[in-house]
Amino acid sequence: MGLFFERAPAPAATMSQQLRPLFATAVAADPNATTKVDELTNQAVATVAPPWRFLPGRLMIALAIWVGLVAAGVWADVAGHGTSSNALFGFAGTICGVITAVLTVEKSATG
């Protein structure tokens, strides 16, 4: 399971409806074509990986956490808490780096 990407469920019925005519024309010369078409269609549907889907809600939550840390860092700096503001800005930078790294790794893995 990914953090910002996940596999979307692919409807098997739709895939088999699209693949059956392709296999039927490919094996039309064979007298046992109907059984072969069904077997080929079922095997193809079973082996096709479903597409990846981006989850924008999770990205919005991660960005909201980042904005909250930056806002808390600004507030701490205005209030004169130097050490606290440095820590909060450090956390915000780390979160930004983690979000970028996770998005990059997951996007490259999805192809």
C-alpha positions in Angstrom: 0.0 0.0 0.0 1.4 3.4 -1.0 1.1 6.6 0.8 0.1 8.8 -2.1 -0.6 6.2 -4.8 -2.6 2.9 -4.7 -3.8 0.3 -7.1 -7.2 1.1 -8.4 -9.5 -1.9 -8.7 -9.9 -2.9 -12.4 -13.3 -4.3 -13.3 -12.7 -7.8 -14.7 -15.9 -7.9 -16.6 -15.0 -4.8 -18.6 -11.5 -6.1 -19.3 -12.8 -9.5 -20.5 -15.3 -7.8 -22.8 -12.5 -5.8 -24.4 -10.1 -8.7 -24.7 -12.5 -11.4 -26.0 -12.9 -10.0 -29.5 -9.2 -9.5 -29.8 -8.5 -13.2 -28.9 -11.4 -14.4 -31.1 -9.9 -12.8 -34.2 -6.4 -14.0 -33.3 -7.4 -17.7 -33.1 -10.3 -17.8 -35.6 -8.6 -20.3 -37.9 -8.5 -23.0 -35.1 -11.6 -25.3 -34.9 -11.4 -25.2 -31.0 -11.3 -21.4 -31.0 -14.1 -20.8 -28.5 -12.4 -22.7 -25.7 -9.1 -21.2 -26.5 -10.6 -17.7 -26.6 -12.2 -18.2 -23.1 -9.0 -19.6 -21.7 -6.8 -16.8 -23.1 -9.2 -14.1 -21.9 -9.3 -15.5 -18.4 -5.5 -15.8 -18.3 -5.0 -12.2 -19.6 -7.5 -10.7 -17.1 -5.8 -12.5 -14.3 -2.3 -11.3 -15.2 -3.1 -7.6 -16.1 -2.1 -5.4 -13.2 -4.7 -2.7 -12.3 -3.7 0.9 -12.8 -2.3 3.2 -10.1 -4.5 5.9 -8.6 -3.3 9.2 -7.1 -4.7 10.0 -3.6 -4.9 13.8 -3.4 -6.6 13.8 0.0 -3.5 12.3 1.6 -1.3 14.9 0.0 -3.5 17.7 1.3 -3.3 16.3 4.8 0.5 16.1 4.5 0.6 19.7 3.2 -1.7 20.9 6.0 0.7 19.4 8.6 3.6 21.1 6.9 1.7 24.5 6.8 0.8 24.0 10.5 4.5 23.5 11.4 5.6 26.5 9.4 2.8 28.6 11.0 3.8 27.4 14.5 7.5 28.2 13.7 6.5 31.8 12.6 4.4 32.2 15.8 7.2 30.9 18.0 9.7 33.3 16.3 7.3 36.3 16.8 6.8 35.3 20.4 10.5 35.3 21.0 11.0 31.6 21.4 14.1 31.2 19.3 14.9 27.5 20.1 11.2 26.5 19.5 11.0 28.3 16.2 14.3 26.7 15.0 12.9 23.2 15.9 9.6 23.8 14.2 11.2 25.1 11.0 13.5 22.1 11.1 10.5 19.8 11.4 8.8 21.6 8.5 11.9 21.2 6.4 12.1 17.5 7.2 8.4 17.0 6.4 8.9 18.8 3.1 11.8 16.5 2.3 9.9 13.4 3.3 6.8 14.3 1.2 9.0 15.0 -1.8 10.9 11.7 -1.4 7.8 9.6 -1.0 6.1 11.2 -4.0 9.2 10.7 -6.1 9.7 7.0 -5.1 6.0 6.1 -5.5 5.6 7.9 -8.8 8.7 6.2 -10.2 7.4 2.8 -9.0 4.0 3.3 -10.7 5.6 3.8 -14.0 
